[in-house]
C-alpha cells in the first residue's frame, strides 16, 4: 500500500524517534554488568530473570548464565546468595543458591502474574498444548526438550517462543481495522497492542528487539514502500546492535531479522506473483521467511528441514486462534476457572492440531539438509546468493508482474 | 445452497468429526496398558487400569513425565487417581512436583521414608496442599485398580519401623517393589531395590520385568532372573548417562535368559498393551 509523502515522513519520523530513544537509553541509563570468567564467584544479587527449563532454572546474573536445579523455585524479585564456578564462556552450572528474601517490585509482580496464569493454563491443557498457549500468549518458554527438538526440526520453533511472527499477527489484526479507524487510529492501536503484548511477555530483551523490528517494518510497509521497510529494518537492527551488542550473536535476533527481511523482500514479491487470496499470502510469507532463515538455522543447528515451509503453511492458520483464544483463556483462568475449563476444550483443538502436525513431520528425516553447522563462509555465500537473487529479480516484479 | 442448509451441514460436520476425535481420545483410557515413559535417567511410568483411571509410578527428572502423560491421556482427564513414589530420590520424584501442580491427585502411596533437601520439602508441601490421601504401604498390601491389581512385595512393615529408628545409608533399600496382575499376566515393578531384597520377595514367574535401578549391577542377578523367568524387560535409562547404565553384565544376564530388552534410551516411550491373556509391545504410540 502506498501513500503520500506526509505518511512516509510520519513513518520515518516515528522510526527515527524510536532509534533516538534507544540510543539515549543506552548512553544514559543502561550499563551492562560484566563479571569475571573462569573463576569462583560468590555474590548477593536480586533476580531479574528466571527461565524454567526441562531440568533446570536459568538465571542471568550480570553477563553470566546460571543453571540452577529445578527446586527450590526461584522467583523474580528474590534476593539470593549465589556461589559457584563461572567457566570461560560465562556459564555457571549447579551453583549453591540460598534465597535470602523476596522483594516486591513491579517486574516481580508481573513475573508472578505470568507464572500464575501459566500455572492455571497448565492445569487445563496437556503439556504440549499448554506450552503453545504459554509461549504464544505470555512468552513463557516451558517447552520440553523432545517437543523443542520437533519444533526445531520442522522450523516452527519461532511460533512458540515470542517472535516477530506473533507480533506481526497482533499488528496485522489492528492494521486490518484501517477501514473503521483510519490510518492513524489503526497505527496507534497496532503499536499499543504490540506494546501490551510485549508487556505481557515481560519486556524481555528478545521480545523488545522483535517488537522494534516488527513495528518499524510493518508500519513502513503499511504506510510506505518496500524499500522504506527494508531501510527501516536495517536502521532498527543497527540501533538494536548498538544498544545490545550481544544481540548480534543471539539466535532469536538473527532469526527475527532474517525472517522479517525475507517477508518484506521475497515474501512481498511472491505475494504479487501468486495473486491467490489468503493461501497465496500465507505461502508467500512462509517461503520468504524460510528462505532467509534457512542459512541461519543451518549455521546454528547443523540441519534444516526442506519441509519447513510446508509445515509452516499447514500450522499457520492454527496460530491465530491459539493466540486469540489463548489470550481469552488466560484472562478467564484468573476470573472463573469452570468457564476457563470449558474454553480450554476449544483451545485444545487448534493447539492439538499444531502439535500433531509438528510431531508427524518431525519423523521425516529424509527431507533434511545437513552439515555446514558453524561454517561462516557457507553462511555468507548463501546470504549473498539470496540477496543477489532478490536484487536481480526485484526489477522483474515491477515491470512484469 | 441456502443459509439454513449451510448452517445445518456445518453443525453436522463439527459433530461428526468431533465425535470421531473424542472417540479416539476416549480409547486411550479404555484399555489396560502400561507406558514406560522416556524420562531420561530416571524412572517414570503410568498404568491405565482399564476403568478410566491411571496409577503413576515415580516420575523421573524435570518435566518429561508431564509431557508423556499429556500425550497418552485424553485431554479432558486432569486427574491421576493414584501416584506412587517408590523412594524419595530426585530421579524418581522430581517429576511428581509438576504432576501435583498440574493434575488433581487422588491418593499418594509411599513407604514413609523421608527424603532430604528442598525438593522433598516442596513435594511434601504440594501433597499437603493437594489434600491427596497419603497412604504408607508395606508388604501384604493389595491395591485393586480397575481391571488390574497390585501386590506390594517390599518393604516389610518391620523393616520400615527399623529404618525409622535408624535410617540406613541407602535409600534404594526402601524402594517399593510391586507386582501388577492382569489375568494370567504379571509384571514386577522394582524401583531401585537392591537385588538381595528382590531375590527374597520373588515368589512366582512373571512375563514382564521393570529392571531395577536403571540396569545397574546392584539391581539384577541371575538368581532373580531365574526365579522370575521374564519374557521382556524394560530398562528405564537416559541416553549417554554418566553412570554407564545399563551395565554390560546386566545386558548379558538378560540375553542369557533369552529376555527381550526394551530401553527408553533407544526406543523412547515403551508402551505395553494388554488384551485377553496376551500383551503387545509398542515402542511408540
HADDOCK unambig.tbl for C-alpha pairs under 7 A between the chains (distance, minus, plus):
assign (segid A and resid 54 and name CA) (segid B and resid 62 and name CA) 5.22 0.50 0.50
assign (segid A and resid 54 and name CA) (segid B and resid 63 and name CA) 5.43 0.50 0.50
assign (segid A and resid 55 and name CA) (segid B and resid 61 and name CA) 6.49 0.50 0.50
assign (segid A and resid 55 and name CA) (segid B and resid 62 and name CA) 4.33 0.50 0.50
assign (segid A and resid 55 and name CA) (segid B and resid 63 and name CA) 6.94 0.50 0.50
assign (segid A and resid 71 and name CA) (segid B and resid 118 and name CA) 6.16 0.50 0.50
assign (segid A and resid 71 and name CA) (segid B and resid 119 and name CA) 5.43 0.50 0.50
assign (segid A and resid 72 and name CA) (segid B and resid 118 and name CA) 5.36 0.50 0.50
assign (segid A and resid 72 and name CA) (segid B and resid 119 and name CA) 6.32 0.50 0.50
assign (segid A and resid 122 and name CA) (segid B and resid 102 and name CA) 5.77 0.50 0.50
assign (segid A and resid 123 and name CA) (segid B and resid 102 and name CA) 4.29 0.50 0.50
assign (segid A and resid 123 and name CA) (segid B and resid 103 and name CA) 6.07 0.50 0.50
assign (segid A and resid 125 and name CA) (segid B and resid 75 and name CA) 6.61 0.50 0.50
assign (segid A and resid 126 and name CA) (segid B and resid 70 and name CA) 4.36 0.50 0.50
assign (segid A and resid 126 and name CA) (segid B and resid 75 and name CA) 5.98 0.50 0.50
assign (segid A and resid 127 and name CA) (segid B and resid 66 and name CA) 6.13 0.50 0.50
assign (segid A and resid 127 and name CA) (segid B and resid 67 and name CA) 5.19 0.50 0.50
assign (segid A and resid 127 and name CA) (segid B and resid 70 and name CA) 5.30 0.50 0.50
assign (segid A and resid 128 and name CA) (segid B and resid 67 and name CA) 6.54 0.50 0.50
assign (segid A and resid 144 and name CA) (segid B and resid 63 and name CA) 6.81 0.50 0.50
assign (segid A and resid 144 and name CA) (segid B and resid 64 and name CA) 6.79 0.50 0.50
